[in-house]
């Protein structure tokens, strides 16, 4: 089918007449406006409603060449320009570098809030009162322990098992310990699973870390806060109580807040897609962990460290920059699918770096990172391409300063992201417009082939 015979002319109702709507009826938010589409195959014009800056893909299905035509569909690999849901959880304006949770700027939350308060905000849609927060914190603290069978399950992994693979499997296994979680229509049951998952993720993540080191698993200390308890389970040895430096605890809180949610990224889409089958939340969250395990999603901060080590010294930064321009090197930690401006999380993490290095000592790679950022932000090549530092550029430096091996970086990402995944999953279960995920495809294979039995094929 050639483009000459199958093209469509599309015009906004502001510039083209419409049988059902015009620019006179369009409101400021797009409600009441429409799109006029002329199918050049038939000469027929169609009117498609515009709401919130979008059109429904199903409305395009009425555009047909004939009665046997299934109608137009949208081809959009990677969902580059397709909205799959309505959400009130996270707002991003990539052009302006804005990130908000439930309407609250990420800068204010990182400075003034705690991770558990942010988790409450994401899950419940509003900031908690003192009484609500105390109850929330108590419930999560109470559920930090996991069944001893889970411990034995994790002990069964090979000594060199990847911590993220262990986390993926153990979270999925939790669904067998809480079979009532399949009853997702019960709000009380849903909320209990949310609390269990947020509470147990640090325990499972810490045990995956200890397993790789051949160290005994450390049980939660319920007298400690969320981040402090996690650090205790990671690093406690023979001491009666592990007491981390408050600056490190706060830095980890900030990192958890920054990673709590980020709209419809790959892992969130995986949680929603799997969750659309009405499966239990443990299975849905394990799908998110699996997506995050991929190097294109959760592995960017490790790639930044490798890049900085390859550069080697501040003196070699200019030659590396020239290598990037010439296509011989890759600049990791710059640019973002959504942000076309400075990633607001990167600014906050850069400040957290200073606080962490006051305790641990300055990572020698920091000087290379700072010089690389300085040159890139001033170079027209990168500025015109809107390549600004993203959240991964500095986070790996903090994780390394906290003595985490690179294979733990995605685990540290998954633990706080659990609250965002669960908020998205809860929103999905209450959304009457959502259906089981089932995208269309464009079939490109053979048709109407005659099957030849094996006895005939192999005798030739």
Secondary structure, 3 states (H helix, E strand, C coil): CCHHHHCEEEEECCCCCCCCCCHHHCCCCCCCEEEEEEECCCCEEEEEEEECCECCHHHHCCCCCCCCCCCCCCCCHHHCCCCCCCCCCEEEECCCCEEEECCEEHHHHHHHCCHHHHHHHHHHCCCCCHHHHHHHHHHHHHCCCCCHHHHHHHHCCCCCCCHHHHHHHHHHHHHHHCHHHHCCCCHHHHHHHHHHHHHHHHHHHHHHHHHHHCCCCCCCCCCCCHHHHHHHHHHCCCCCCCCCCHHHHHHHHHHHHHCCCCCCCHHHHHHHHHHCCCCCHHHHHHHHHHHHHCCCCCCHHHHHHHHHHHHCCHHHHHHHHHHHHCCCCCCCCECCCCCCCCCHHHHHHHHHHHHHHHHHCCCHHHHHHHHHHHHHHHCHHHHHCCCCECCHHHHHHHHHHCCCCHHHHHHHHHHHHHHHHHHHHHHHHCCCCCCCCCCCCCCCCCCCCCCCCHHHHCCC
